[in-house]
């Protein structure tokens, strides 16, 4: 990847642009059919912010059919046409995610996030096509034939000035999601929302426009805020300034000190090396709702998703109570039956940084006990009782639970010791 690693707070000022040269074979093929390819949007934005990306959006001019584009692209791999209804076909090419689309204009014809009339124009110029985009930084293009940057709305200058500005304030209100995108971009890239855009967004929120959005779209933006921001707190605070807590009213009810605790925990967790994006999302959602009542938490999460696994794991994690100042082997064994301690330790570190010494003791001890990633394996299981001639019954779980309790209390260390105890107590007779 030719993009140099740079701080996201430093803008490349030479206005040069580089892209993976291995894509030229595709662009040359398109050019043979007189199709002009222009790299657009997020890849250009990320390049000028010094951020590496494998997602590249390419707008194709002088062609009016995605079917024709599909036929040409099949030479380079499997083409995914699931986005054709949105005017996009996808191609995974040598580890790069490519989205090909045709220039279009969107017109709002009714309420709701789907209330658009989309018109494709093969001969549309770039400036007109880019006018439908939300922010100037996303309206930059690179003409692969002329080898020149196209910046009709001064997006590069806005990036240099750390300013988030709308391409068209008149059309901005057509999609309510743009408000949440503004919040996410401002937090991710340390941008200030231009004053007119800020006032417009606040007015839209206060008019209740976020209620038009399905929770799936809301969740996607909240995920980006939580997962991609170095300081998610900036997005939370900005959402409040835009009256967004009218929609997320659970946040509105929190005391200032509690809100500050939540924001600080999110910022700390943003840099934690979680093993997967899914684990990080669960952690961030748990931290975000850690100070809510059970009812408030459920209400808040329902505005984002109805995925049972997410709801259950977040609610279970925040319900755990553990005394870090009085740790015993038994309390640690019990904790491991409730959660993976390797994961839970991140939750504790984010919320209670002053307890780092005790948290370190917890993690070190769990590693010594062999339960850092999983609970203590029981010495006996149901199959052991069956092997002794006992028939499965309601007593099974009682016997096994009592045996496991004694194991966690370190009264027994081997299966033989437990079986002898059960025999002596008459359980096996």
VENBEL-V972050 format. One record per pair of residues at least 6 apart in sequence whose ideal C-beta (glycine too) atoms are under 6 Angstrom apart, sorted by the first residue. I is the first residue (numbers start at 0). J is the second residue. Records with the same first field share a line. If there is no record, write none. Layout:
BEGIN
I = J, J
END
This chain:
BEGIN
0 = 51
1 = 17
2 = 46, 51
5 = 49
7 = 48, 50
8 = 189
10 = 47, 158, 159
11 = 47
16 = 141, 148
21 = 93
25 = 75
26 = 36, 143
29 = 36
33 = 61
34 = 59, 61, 62
35 = 60, 61, 144
36 = 57, 59, 143
37 = 58, 140, 142
38 = 57, 141
39 = 56, 58, 140
40 = 56, 137
42 = 52, 55
43 = 139
44 = 136, 137
45 = 52
47 = 155, 158
53 = 95, 96
54 = 96
55 = 97
56 = 98
57 = 99
58 = 100, 102
59 = 99, 101
61 = 121
62 = 121
63 = 121
65 = 83, 88
68 = 99
69 = 78, 88
72 = 78, 90
75 = 92
76 = 90, 92
78 = 88, 90
79 = 89
80 = 88
86 = 100, 101, 103
87 = 98, 100
88 = 99
89 = 98
90 = 97
101 = 119
102 = 123, 128
103 = 117, 119
104 = 118, 131
105 = 115, 117, 131
106 = 116
107 = 115, 173
108 = 114, 116
111 = 211
112 = 212
125 = 140, 149
126 = 151
129 = 138
130 = 166, 167
132 = 138, 166
133 = 177
134 = 163
135 = 152, 154, 157, 164, 166
136 = 154, 157, 158
138 = 152, 154, 166
139 = 150, 154
140 = 149
141 = 148
142 = 149
152 = 166
157 = 164
161 = 190, 191
162 = 191, 193
163 = 184, 185, 190, 192
164 = 193
165 = 171, 196
171 = 177
172 = 203
175 = 208, 209, 211, 212
176 = 212, 216
178 = 200, 203
179 = 220
181 = 192, 200
182 = 234, 237, 238
183 = 220, 223, 224
185 = 192, 237
186 = 224, 228, 233, 234
187 = 227, 228
200 = 241
201 = 241, 242
204 = 241, 242, 243
205 = 242
209 = 246
214 = 302, 303
218 = 303, 304
221 = 303
224 = 231, 234
225 = 231, 283
228 = 234
229 = 269
230 = 266
231 = 265, 269
232 = 262, 265, 266
235 = 262
244 = 250, 251
249 = 291, 295, 298, 299
257 = 290
264 = 286, 349, 350
265 = 286
267 = 349
268 = 282, 286, 349
271 = 345
273 = 279
281 = 312
282 = 345
284 = 313
285 = 313, 316, 317
286 = 349
288 = 296, 299
289 = 317
300 = 310
319 = 337
321 = 334
323 = 354, 357
329 = 407, 408
331 = 364, 365
332 = 375, 407
335 = 370, 374
336 = 374
339 = 372
340 = 365, 371
341 = 371, 372
344 = 358, 362
347 = 358
348 = 358
365 = 371
377 = 403
378 = 406, 414, 417
379 = 402, 414, 417
381 = 395
387 = 427
398 = 426
402 = 417
405 = 411
411 = 417
421 = 427
END
